[in-house]
Amino acid sequence: MDGRRAPMGRRDVLGAGAGALAAALAAGCAAPAPGAPAAPGPSAPGSAAPATLPAAAPRRFPGLPFRIAHGPRDRPRVALTFDGRGDPDLARTALARCERAGARVTVLAVGTWLAEHPGLARRILDGGHEIGNHTEHHLDLAALDERAAYEEIAACARRLRRLTGSIGAWFRPSPTAYASPLVQRLARRAGYPHVLGCDVESRDHAATRVAAVTRKVAGELRNGSVVELSLGRPVTIEALPLLLAEIGRRGLHAVTATELLDRPAADVTRTAR
């Protein structure tokens, strides 16, 4: 041999290409089996993952008040609801821990948080959870005039629609779950038939110890509870395994807020009031 290669013919090129394809398939690049989710491709930093199916739109629950604080007390279900802001890595950890426990949750996202981390909207939905509106900047709506307060709600709704195809399943005011009559009217105007409150406040935004969070939530948790938590706080993430274990120990199931309230029409009069 003189070290030089003979030119490859067309048959040789096709053969080499087939071999490379076979190697790639063997390395795990094959298409997923029917029914299996496709692996997400890489995305540029700060870019949103392309939406697949639109997120759930808001639903009206006849017979329930505009502000819903809890679900039916006669079924072993609870809804863990998270304020969507803060450290995105902690948020991903929280979602993963919930998923490992078989829990589906509701994330009320702040618009500017989604602007900085747009891929989190799809991450929430792809995990089987639901997403909602927690205003654009997390300002105190009660301190704003009517025009500014409405824009806080509407701007986040527009962002959610761009990212997910929907304005989100729920709206929760900021900085608390309380909605004044004005905020209720503005929420309806923005397309939300209900405001999502809560009956169990974790107060994790002010907590520094896991025991404080777990004791507060476990002490008030019961059938139909809507629990308010933070998605991006270390103390909450550390408390989650204990809270999820306690939920399971009591025979409760953590579901989305929509699932918590969804029940046969014949039972609607027995739902939360």
SEZABA-913565 format. One record per residue: residue in three letters; x, y negated, z of N, C-alpha, C, CB in turn. Coordinates in pm, whole numbers, padded with zeros to 5 digits, always signed. Each point is the difference from the previous one (the first is absolute). Last residue first. Glycine has a CB too. Layout:
N
ALAXYZXYZXYZXYZ;...
% end
This chain:
273
ARG-06751-02544+04917-00077-00125-00001+00087-00109+00061-00222+00123+00017;ALA+00277+00406-00268+00041-00103+00095-00085-00126-00016+00233+00092-00003;THR-00480+00347-00158+00138-00047-00010+00026-00113+00096+00005+00069-00239;ARG-00424+00172+00142+00075+00043+00118+00145-00044-00005-00152+00193+00020;THR-00174-00264-00370-00047-00073+00116+00075+00037+00127-00221-00014-00108;VAL+00302+00233-00314+00053-00135+00004-00044-00077+00124+00001+00002-00248;ASP-00076+00468+00064+00060-00026+00130+00038-00146+00021+00083+00233-00003;ALA-00271-00051-00404-00096+00033+00105+00052-00033+00138-00088+00180-00145;ALA+00361-00223-00253-00094-00111+00019-00099+00027+00113+00022-00054-00242;PRO+00471+00277+00249-00127+00013-00073-00097-00111+00033+00033+00246-00003;ARG+00472-00382+00057-00079+00111+00053-00130+00009-00077+00104-00026+00229;ASP+00382-00280-00147-00073+00067-00107-00074+00121+00058+00170-00077-00172;LEU+00140-00210+00414-00137-00051-00007-00086+00071-00101+00089-00216+00069;LEU+00376+00326+00000-00059-00003+00134-00148-00035-00006+00223-00066+00096;GLU+00046+00045-00487-00040+00136+00034-00068+00006+00138+00190+00088-00140;THR-00011-00500+00005-00112+00036-00086-00051+00140+00032+00092-00150-00179;ALA+00295-00002+00396-00119-00067+00051-00124+00032-00083+00146-00184+00086;THR+00234+00554-00078-00007-00141-00037-00127-00062+00057+00132+00046-00212;VAL+00069+00358+00487-00046-00019-00137+00002-00150-00033-00146+00210+00013;ALA+00289+00196+00380+00029-00137-00042-00032-00013-00149+00181-00025+00178;HIS-00378+00363+00224+00062-00005-00132+00018-00147-00039-00105+00222-00068;LEU+00052+00095+00560-00044-00108-00087+00074+00007-00134-00050-00144+00201;GLY+00096+00415+00223-00085+00053-00106-00056-00106-00091-00055+00183+00151;ARG+00379-00221+00221-00140-00025+00034-00096+00053-00105+00073-00201+00123;ARG+00397+00231-00184-00030+00072+00125-00146-00015+00038+00236-00035+00076;GLY-00061-00212-00449-00020+00141-00028-00040+00079+00123+00165-00021-00182;ILE-00057-00430+00241-00120+00009-00083-00030+00146-00031+00048-00227-00100;GLU+00352+00138+00317-00114-00016+00091-00132+00008-00076+00141-00142+00151;ALA+00259+00146-00399-00013+00125+00076-00120-00006+00095+00249+00033-00016;LEU-00140-00421-00221-00055+00100-00092-00017+00134+00071+00108-00118-00194;LEU+00100-00229+00433-00141-00031-00023-00065+00104-00091+00052-00244+00029;LEU+00411+00279+00049-00074+00028+00123-00149-00025-00018+00203-00060+00134;PRO+00091-00050-00491-00008+00146+00021-00079+00037+00125+00218+00021-00115;LEU-00153-00496+00027-00090+00073-00090-00003+00150+00022+00042-00178-00162;ALA+00246-00172+00379-00119+00049+00069-00086+00090-00087+00004-00206+00137;GLU+00385-00013-00308+00041+00096+00102-00120+00061+00072+00213-00128+00028;ILE-00289-00212-00339+00049+00119-00071+00043+00107+00099+00074-00143-00194;THR-00203-00276+00364-00115+00073-00055+00045+00128-00067-00121-00215-00032;VAL+00447-00083+00194-00067+00065+00112-00122+00080-00048+00078-00184+00152;PRO+00176-00078-00471+00068+00120+00049-00076+00072+00111+00212-00108-00061;ARG-00458-00181-00327+00065-00026+00129+00063+00129+00054-00164-00185+00048;GLY-00131+00085-00460+00143-00025-00013+00071-00032+00129-00050-00078-00223;LEU-00435+00174+00152+00071+00096-00086+00151-00017+00004-00199+00002-00146;SER-00212-00081+00527+00089-00073-00091+00083+00100-00079+00008-00199+00157;LEU-00532+00244+00071+00143+00022+00020+00078-00087-00098-00042+00238+00081;GLU-00493-00102+00126+00081-00103-00066+00147+00019+00039-00195-00162-00002;VAL-00269+00497-00027+00118-00041+00075+00080-00100-00081+00007+00222+00119;VAL-00524-00004-00065+00084-00065-00101+00115-00062+00077-00196-00046-00163;SER-00170+00471+00296+00084-00116+00026+00070-00050-00126+00033+00081+00232;GLY-00341+00315-00153-00040-00119-00075+00089-00121+00016-00224+00085+00021;ASN+00241+00280+00358-00064+00023-00129-00038-00134-00064-00086+00223+00080;ARG+00458-00309+00258-00111+00096+00006-00059+00016-00139-00051-00062+00242;LEU+00467-00221+00078-00034+00076-00120-00117+00094+00025+00239-00014-00074;GLU+00010-00279+00393-00125-00053-00058-00051+00082-00118+00072-00225+00075;GLY+00341+00319+00174-00098-00028+00103-00135-00046-00053+00188-00057+00145;ALA+00196+00137-00426-00056+00125+00051-00109-00025+00103+00218+00112-00043;VAL+00020-00489-00127-00083+00064-00102-00067+00126+00055+00152-00091-00179;LYS+00146-00142+00466-00111-00089-00038-00093+00071-00098+00146-00202+00035;ARG+00253+00421+00091-00095-00005+00112-00122-00083-00036+00190+00026+00161;THR+00170-00004-00468-00072+00128+00007-00104-00002+00112+00202+00118-00090;VAL+00076-00500+00040-00086+00019-00116-00082+00127+00013+00165-00123-00142;ALA+00157+00031+00472-00106-00101+00006-00098+00017-00115+00158-00159+00112;ALA+00232+00428-00091-00101+00041+00097-00115-00099+00008+00177+00116+00129;VAL+00211-00207-00396-00092+00096-00061-00112+00036+00096+00188+00090-00140;ARG+00061-00567+00173+00019+00139+00039-00107+00088-00064+00103-00074+00218;THR-00087-00399-00270+00142+00033-00016+00028+00145+00035+00057-00237+00051;ALA-00504-00106-00226+00056+00106+00083+00148+00020-00030-00224+00111+00006;ALA-00102-00410-00228+00065-00059+00118+00070+00105+00086-00172-00180-00003;HIS-00063+00294-00395+00075-00118-00043+00073-00067+00116-00167-00033-00182;ASP-00138+00408+00226+00140+00036-00025+00082-00119-00047-00074+00229-00057;ARG-00410-00142+00201+00083-00110+00051+00149+00031-00018-00180-00056+00168;SER-00247+00306-00286+00122+00058+00057+00086-00104+00072-00004+00171-00181;GLU-00544-00135+00100+00115-00082-00037+00125+00056+00068-00147-00206-00029;VAL-00372+00377-00104+00120+00034+00076+00115-00085-00053-00082+00239+00043;ASP-00344-00272-00234-00040+00011+00140+00115+00043+00089-00231+00054-00076;CYS+00155-00344-00426+00055+00116+00070-00058+00003+00140+00215-00008-00136;GLY-00325-00211-00397+00052-00032+00132+00068+00120+00061-00178-00171+00030;LEU+00025-00004-00544+00041+00114+00082+00062-00049+00130+00038+00139-00206;VAL-00427-00341-00148+00129-00028+00061+00034+00119+00089-00034-00254-00008;HIS-00304+00231-00449+00021+00020+00143+00139-00053+00038-00153+00203+00001;PRO-00010-00234-00449-00129+00010+00068+00011+00021+00151-00091+00092-00210;TYR+00408-00342-00181+00007+00102+00104-00133+00006+00076+00249-00034+00020;GLY-00099-00283-00382-00037+00132-00049+00003+00112+00102+00087-00075-00211;ALA-00027-00429+00232+00115+00061-00067-00026+00142-00046+00146-00144+00137;ARG-00473-00099+00114+00022-00071-00127+00115+00061-00080-00086-00210+00107;ARG+00003+00368+00328-00106+00043-00092+00020-00064-00137-00160+00028+00193;ALA+00446-00170+00142+00032+00137-00038-00105+00055-00096+00115+00034+00220;LEU-00186-00458-00028+00104-00005-00102+00039+00140-00048+00085-00213+00101;ARG-00393+00173+00255-00060-00052-00124+00103-00002-00113-00160-00139+00136;GLN+00309+00260+00292-00090+00103-00052-00061-00045-00133-00051+00076+00235;VAL+00308-00385+00001+00085+00102-00063-00086+00113-00057+00188-00056+00159;LEU-00411-00279+00086+00055-00055-00124+00083+00105-00073+00003-00228+00102;PRO-00177+00340+00325-00104-00006-00102+00051-00056-00133-00167-00028+00182;SER+00541+00256+00104-00098-00104+00031-00110+00003-00106+00177-00144+00113;ALA+00149+00552+00046-00039-00081-00116-00108-00098+00042+00058+00187-00158;TYR+00366+00158+00376-00125-00074+00019-00027-00086-00124+00035-00002+00252;ALA+00361+00275-00171-00108+00066-00072-00134-00072+00017+00121+00215+00029;THR+00366-00472-00022-00072+00099+00080-00110+00060-00085+00053-00123+00214;PRO+00236-00233-00367+00092+00102+00050-00067+00106+00085+00177-00170-00007;SER-00383+00106-00402+00125-00017+00074-00016-00123+00090+00140+00107-00188;PRO-00510+00274-00053+00055-00135+00017+00137+00004+00068-00233-00091+00013;ARG+00025+00479-00332+00013-00029+00143+00063-00138+00013+00023+00248+00061;PHE-00280+00097-00459+00062-00126+00038+00005-00009+00152-00082-00112-00213;TRP+00054+00540-00186-00045-00071+00119+00067-00137+00009-00037+00218+00117;ALA+00109+00092-00485-00120+00059+00057-00059-00082+00113+00088+00221-00065;GLY+00193-00421-00369+00022+00071+00125-00130+00046+00061+00205-00132+00036;ILE-00148-00081-00466+00029-00101+00103+00025+00065+00136-00140-00165-00126;SER+00260+00405-00358-00113-00027+00089+00039-00109+00099-00083+00239-00024;GLY+00389-00050-00296-00123+00006-00077-00124-00028+00082+00111+00160-00146;THR+00378-00168+00271-00072+00126+00017-00125+00014-00084+00089+00004+00226;LEU+00229-00389-00221+00084+00114+00035-00075+00133-00005+00133-00152+00141;ARG-00351-00271-00226+00110+00014-00096+00079+00128+00026+00014-00251-00019;ARG-00356+00138+00323-00056+00042-00128+00110+00020-00105-00211-00122+00056;LEU+00330-00049+00367-00036+00142+00008-00055+00050-00133-00047-00027+00244;ARG+00134-00429-00207+00125+00077-00002-00028+00149+00004+00119-00190+00113;ARG-00480-00108-00070+00053-00003-00136+00127+00084-00009-00099-00228-00034;ALA-00089+00171+00460-00086+00084-00084+00051+00006-00143-00196-00058+00145;CYS+00405-00233+00156+00038+00138+00026-00084+00096-00083+00070-00063+00233;ALA-00178-00387-00263+00133+00021-00056+00046+00142+00024+00054-00240+00035;ALA-00468+00092+00153-00007+00022-00144+00136+00028-00061-00198-00148-00007;ILE+00159+00037+00473-00066+00128-00029+00008+00032-00149-00155-00036+00194;GLU+00325-00377-00052+00077+00106+00066-00058+00138-00029+00061-00161+00181;GLU-00294-00221-00326+00113+00030-00087+00089+00107+00063-00007-00234-00091;TYR-00356+00065+00342-00045+00084-00111+00116+00040-00091-00224-00113+00009;ALA+00314-00184+00340-00031+00132+00053-00046+00094-00111-00061-00103+00221;ALA+00137-00351-00323+00126+00070+00023-00025+00142+00052+00112-00219+00048;ARG-00488-00063-00113+00066+00027-00128+00127+00081+00020-00095-00213-00091;GLU-00147+00067+00477-00071+00102-00077+00072+00036-00130-00212-00083+00098;ASP+00520-00092+00295-00128-00047-00051-00059+00104-00093+00075-00240+00021;LEU+00244+00390+00390+00002-00056-00136-00136-00056-00037+00178+00164-00064;ALA-00055+00083+00471+00064-00132+00004+00000-00069-00136+00142+00081+00187;ALA-00308+00366-00108-00084-00091+00078+00057-00141+00004-00073+00194+00136;LEU+00308+00172-00340-00109-00051-00083-00087-00101+00074+00000+00216-00124;ASP+00519-00084+00174-00118-00002+00085-00114-00062-00079+00141-00017+00212;LEU+00252+00278-00478-00022-00122+00077-00124+00015+00088+00109-00137-00181;HIS+00134+00434-00163-00021+00035+00141-00007-00126+00087+00119+00218-00037;HIS-00092-00187-00458+00117-00042+00078-00009+00034+00148+00029-00182-00163;GLU-00368+00322-00172+00122-00018-00079+00122-00029+00086-00141-00083-00185;THR-00294+00389+00349+00031-00138-00040+00137-00010-00066-00143-00083+00187;HIS-00048+00503-00090+00023-00063+00131+00049-00143-00018+00052+00225+00101;ASN-00300+00225-00386+00044-00139-00004+00013-00054+00143-00113-00034-00224;GLY+00155+00574+00040-00094-00110+00009+00072-00133+00012-00166+00152+00105;ILE+00206+00434-00229+00063-00130+00022-00107-00109+00002+00212+00079-00113;GLU-00139+00500+00203-00069-00108-00069+00061-00134+00042-00213+00137-00013;HIS+00409+00408-00042-00052-00101+00091-00081-00103-00079+00196+00035+00158;GLY+00077+00347-00319-00136+00037+00037-00066-00098+00094+00066+00233-00032;GLY+00376-00260-00189+00002+00084+00119-00138+00043+00045+00206-00114+00066;ASP-00132-00185-00431+00047+00133-00039+00008+00094+00118+00127-00104-00185;LEU-00240-00355+00256-00107+00073-00069+00042+00141-00037-00084-00216-00088;ILE+00406-00070+00288-00112+00021+00092-00107+00087-00066+00047-00222+00110;ARG+00312+00081-00376+00044+00101+00098-00113+00034+00098+00237-00084-00020;ARG-00299-00265-00292-00017+00131-00060+00045+00110+00095+00034-00100-00226;ALA+00029-00334+00376-00142+00019-00027-00026+00137-00059-00026-00246-00035;LEU+00470+00094+00110-00065+00058+00117-00150+00019-00022+00173-00107+00144;GLY+00136-00109-00457-00012+00145-00011-00071+00065+00117+00205-00004-00132;PRO-00092-00471+00111-00121+00039-00074-00018+00151-00014+00022-00211-00123;HIS+00233-00149+00427+00017+00145-00012-00119+00059-00077+00131+00008+00219;GLU-00094-00479-00152+00140+00035+00022+00026+00148-00024+00016-00185+00166;ALA-00457+00021-00197+00079-00072-00100+00147+00036+00011-00165-00188+00005;LEU-00138+00352+00316-00008+00074-00126+00078-00070-00111-00224+00087+00069;TRP+00197-00308+00336+00073+00126+00024-00001+00084-00127-00061-00005+00245;THR-00197-00385-00233+00141-00031-00019+00089+00121+00024-00047-00235+00069;GLY-00428+00280+00006+00036-00022-00140+00147-00028-00022-00225-00084-00033;VAL+00026+00400+00424+00019-00144-00018+00054-00024-00141+00043-00035+00249;ALA-00348+00474-00079+00127-00057-00042-00005-00152-00010+00045+00210-00124;LEU-00272+00236+00368-00046-00134-00035+00122-00084-00030-00210+00020+00145;VAL+00108+00532-00135+00098-00107+00013-00061-00131-00047+00191+00163-00033;THR-00351+00360+00217-00038-00121-00074+00102-00109+00029-00247+00062+00009;VAL+00272+00519-00006-00014-00125+00074-00044-00113-00093+00177+00076+00162;ARG-00125+00503-00069-00018-00101-00102-00035-00131+00071-00077+00172-00175;ALA+00336+00319+00332-00082-00119+00027-00005-00090-00123+00061+00012+00244;GLY+00194+00414-00141-00128+00015-00068-00094-00117+00021+00027+00241+00024;ALA+00443-00179+00121-00101+00041+00097-00137+00019-00063+00128-00122+00175;ARG+00238-00031-00431+00042+00130+00053-00101+00053+00102+00240-00065-00037;GLU-00307-00367-00139-00027+00103-00100+00040+00137+00050+00033-00169-00180;CYS+00065-00211+00444-00144+00024-00005-00032+00114-00096-00042-00242+00054;ARG+00483+00098-00038-00036+00070+00124-00149+00029+00006+00192-00111+00117;ALA-00027-00144-00478+00047+00138-00009-00038+00080+00124+00190-00077-00145;LEU-00282-00387+00138-00087+00072-00092+00039+00147-00009-00034-00212-00130;ALA+00311-00070+00387-00131+00017+00062-00094+00080-00089+00031-00216+00122;THR+00388+00093-00295+00014+00103+00103-00134+00029+00066+00238-00071+00039;ARG-00217-00282-00345+00009+00129-00069+00013+00115+00100+00107-00114-00196;ALA-00101-00321+00369-00132+00030-00055+00002+00136-00071-00046-00246-00027;LEU+00449+00071+00185-00082+00050+00110-00139+00037-00049+00131-00141+00161;ASP+00148-00062-00468+00050+00134+00029-00077+00063+00116+00227-00067-00084;PRO-00316-00386-00041-00057+00099-00093+00050+00142+00025-00017-00181-00167;ASP-00056-00238+00520+00107+00077-00062-00057+00107-00093+00145-00043+00201;GLY-00497-00337-00108+00118+00041+00076+00096+00083-00082-00138-00007+00204;ARG-00413+00002-00257+00106-00100-00009+00118+00050+00081-00167-00190-00030;GLY-00362+00336-00015+00108+00025-00095+00093-00118-00014-00150+00153-00120;ASP-00191+00071+00510+00030-00127-00064+00123+00020-00087-00100-00134+00194;PHE-00237+00543-00066+00128-00066+00020+00002-00136-00067+00111+00222+00013;THR-00453+00206+00196+00012-00111-00094+00124-00081+00034-00252-00009-00031;LEU-00015+00511+00122+00119-00077+00034+00016-00107-00106+00113+00198+00116;ALA-00554+00100+00056+00069-00068-00110+00118-00079+00057-00215-00015-00135;VAL-00099+00486+00278+00048-00134+00036+00069-00059-00122+00028+00064+00245;ARG-00391+00378-00084+00085-00071-00095+00042-00135+00056-00115+00117-00191;PRO-00223+00281+00316+00139-00007+00050+00096-00060-00102-00048+00199+00140;ARG-00499-00304-00051+00088+00083-00083+00144-00018+00046-00158-00018-00196;ASP-00227-00226+00370-00038+00141+00010+00084+00091-00090-00229-00075+00055;ARG+00229-00419-00014+00056+00058+00122-00029+00150+00012-00027-00222+00110;PRO+00097-00135-00552-00094+00082+00075+00068+00066+00121-00129+00042-00211;GLY+00393-00464+00060-00085+00089-00077-00091+00081+00088+00175+00010-00172;HIS+00050-00532+00230+00023+00143+00022-00097+00080-00085+00082-00044+00235;ALA-00052-00433-00270+00107+00018+00099+00030+00146+00028-00068-00215+00101;ILE-00156-00146-00493-00004+00138+00048+00119+00022+00093-00117+00079-00211;ARG-00193-00503-00007+00127+00032+00064-00012+00138+00064+00052-00245+00043;PHE-00427+00119-00269+00103-00051-00089+00138+00030+00057-00155-00181-00078;PRO-00224+00523+00221+00019-00146+00006+00110-00044-00095-00077+00000+00239;LEU-00232+00434-00346+00111-00038+00087+00017-00151+00000+00112+00221-00044;GLY-00436+00007-00227-00033+00027+00139+00110-00035+00098-00144+00177-00083;PRO+00283-00072-00418-00132-00047+00045-00026+00040+00145-00086+00015-00235;PHE+00544-00099-00030-00057+00105+00083-00132-00049+00057+00231+00091+00058;ARG+00124-00205-00498-00099-00049+00093-00058+00119+00076-00055-00199-00149;ARG+00561+00131-00087-00131+00064+00000-00092-00066+00100+00106+00216-00070;PRO+00380-00331-00244-00079-00009+00123-00136+00066-00017+00118-00213+00057;ALA+00262+00415-00361-00056-00134+00017-00077-00005+00132-00016-00032-00251;ALA+00451+00356+00098-00142-00008+00031-00042-00145+00021+00009+00228+00104;ALA+00405-00139-00428-00032+00022+00140-00150-00013+00022+00226-00085+00068;PRO-00031+00242-00550-00022-00119+00084-00028+00039+00144-00089-00123-00199;LEU+00400+00434-00107-00141-00028+00017-00017-00124+00087-00056+00244-00026;THR+00498-00239-00105-00065+00108-00072-00150-00026+00007+00188+00166+00052;ALA+00256-00521-00024-00119+00058+00059-00051+00114-00085-00059-00220+00102;PRO+00580+00056-00058-00119-00013-00083-00118+00069+00066+00143-00012-00206;ALA+00244-00210+00498-00021+00125-00071-00127-00013-00083+00118+00133+00181;ALA+00176-00566-00060-00111+00083+00046-00004+00128-00081-00131-00204+00071;SER+00580-00099+00054-00105+00018-00099-00107+00092+00055+00164-00036-00186;GLY+00256-00088+00411-00101-00104+00006-00112+00014-00102+00176-00145+00082;PRO+00263+00399-00202-00026-00058+00132-00102-00112-00007+00232+00061+00068;ALA-00267+00319-00434+00093-00106+00032-00032-00058+00137+00029-00052-00244;SER-00136+00562+00133-00051-00131-00037+00099-00105+00046-00238+00079+00016;PRO+00191+00497-00136+00065-00113+00066-00060-00131-00046+00211+00131+00020;GLY-00533+00293-00025+00127-00036-00061+00062-00117+00071-00080+00085-00216;PRO-00260+00311+00414+00012-00139-00044+00135-00027-00059-00161-00068+00174;ALA-00102+00544-00194+00098-00070+00081+00015-00142-00049+00122+00215+00046;ALA-00582+00067-00087+00124-00027-00072+00095-00075+00091-00120-00004-00221;PRO-00264+00356+00394+00027-00141-00029+00132-00018-00070-00134-00065+00197;ALA-00182+00506-00253+00103-00053+00089+00027-00145-00034+00103+00229+00025;GLY-00412+00046-00275-00053-00037+00129+00102-00056+00096-00165+00171-00035;PRO+00347+00138-00346-00132-00065-00005-00052-00027+00140-00048+00113-00217;ALA+00572-00104+00178-00106+00096-00025-00133-00072-00003+00133+00183+00108;PRO+00300-00462-00241-00061+00064+00116-00109+00096-00041+00053-00200+00135;ALA+00375+00104-00453-00125-00067+00037-00061+00072+00117-00038-00076-00235;ALA+00567+00099+00189-00117+00047-00070-00123-00076+00046+00103+00226-00023;CYS+00370-00250+00172-00060-00110-00074-00126+00043-00074+00226-00100-00024;GLY+00112+00356+00303-00115-00057+00071-00067-00114-00073+00108+00067+00206;ALA+00271+00229-00338+00043-00088+00110-00118-00068+00067+00214-00037-00120;ALA-00268+00315-00264+00047+00084+00110+00040-00084+00120+00077+00169-00164;LEU-00195-00389-00231-00116+00063+00060+00039+00086+00117-00113-00004-00218;ALA+00458-00190-00030-00074-00102+00074-00123+00059+00068+00083-00173-00160;ALA+00171+00448-00123+00073-00029+00123-00074-00102+00084+00214+00052-00115;ALA-00384+00047-00308-00018+00113+00090+00069-00024+00132-00017+00151-00195;LEU+00081-00466-00145-00136-00006+00052-00025+00113+00097-00075-00108-00210;ALA+00483+00101-00017-00005-00108+00099-00138-00011+00062+00178-00122-00125;GLY-00116+00429-00226+00069+00044+00121-00004-00106+00108+00148+00141-00140;ALA-00323-00243-00281-00086+00094+00069+00064+00049+00128-00096+00070-00217;GLY+00349-00350-00062-00109-00074+00062-00093+00093+00076+00015-00169-00180;ALA+00333+00358-00072+00054-00068+00119-00110-00076+00072+00223-00020-00111;GLY-00335+00226-00294+00027+00099+00103+00052-00064+00127+00047+00167-00177;LEU-00112-00435-00200-00127+00041+00055+00019+00102+00111-00108-00046-00219;VAL+00490-00088-00017-00052-00111+00078-00131+00038+00066+00111-00162-00154;ASP+00085+00468-00146+00075-00007+00126-00054-00110+00091+00202+00086-00118;ARG-00383-00041-00313-00041+00113+00082+00070-00004+00135-00040+00136-00207;ARG+00167-00449-00121-00132-00032+00056-00048+00111+00091-00053-00134-00203;GLY+00581+00098+00162-00108-00001-00095-00132-00027+00068+00127+00156-00142;MET+00390-00307+00283-00115+00082+00035-00107-00014-00107+00051-00026+00244;PRO+00506-00015-00298-00126-00075+00010-00116+00093+00030+00089-00172-00160;ALA+00394+00319+00327-00068-00010-00129-00129-00079+00019+00099+00219-00078;ARG+00342-00290+00387-00125+00074-00011-00059-00019-00138-00040-00026+00244;ARG+00574+00023-00023-00107-00075-00066-00124+00087-00013+00169-00137-00125;GLY+00248+00295+00311-00059-00102+00089-00108-00081-00066+00215-00012+00114;ASP+00035+00396-00299+00080-00121-00007-00060-00113+00085+00073+00068-00229;MET-00055+00511+00230-00084-00119+00000+00088-00124+00000-00183+00123+00122;
% end
